[in-house]
Amino acid sequence: MSMIVETAIVREVDAETIISPTATGRLLLDSSDTGGALSTIRMTLTEGADGAVPHHHTTSTELFYVLEGKARILSGEQIVTLERGDVAAVPPLTPHAFAAAPGHTADLLIVVAPGIQRFDYFRLLDRLRRGEATLEELFESQDLYDNHFLDSPAWTRDRQAS
């Protein structure tokens, strides 16, 4: 079992921030910061913006806590809208995705437990967005970051209806 053996503190001013036109990701604690217990980021999405495409993790639960706004969350075949103060925990192997709800922004605290060393995954996504990495690199990294992409017709329909 992984456990935090030393207090891990990251001040907002010190958090690495990755900014795109539709999202701001604040990399807070990676698995190496918490003895493997958890990883956490804060993701702020512009109005109606996509957060993560459908995927699953083989070993970790992913928790979504809505700090502000409204978010759409896919869990399996179920899609729910979470509002400020709501929380959802998606178990391992369950297809999931998230986005800001149509007409709303979303500010989310996302915790993965046990932790996955994921900061380099978010850096890879940023390089991909800037044209400095390829989709092939992203697909080749699925096992490394335990982030396995999949198709979800329910999520596709929901996002197209937005």
C-alpha angles and dihedrals in degrees: 000000000000118000139173108251098174129038110262115208129179119178116215091240090056098046115111108244127206114195129193129168091267106027145036118204121195111198103215113164126000125200091262089058093056105039089257093301097118148337123218139188136172113228121193115191129195120234110311093347124156117246108183130353119233113296141135138220119224098211110018141072115224118214123199119197117183111223094176138353127011131299135194113222127192114208113173104313094331121099119194136176115232122199134199109309095016121124135196129187117201115201125226118286092020115126110241143165137167141209140161109274115255110279092013141087120226131211110191137182107210122196125186116196130221087030126253120202093247112150091093088053091059090046089052090052089051092050089048090052090051093048093249095114135037135236086243090062090050093050091046089055096058096101094040093056096029089235108133116186121218142168121262115184089188092056092045091052092047094050093046090052090055 
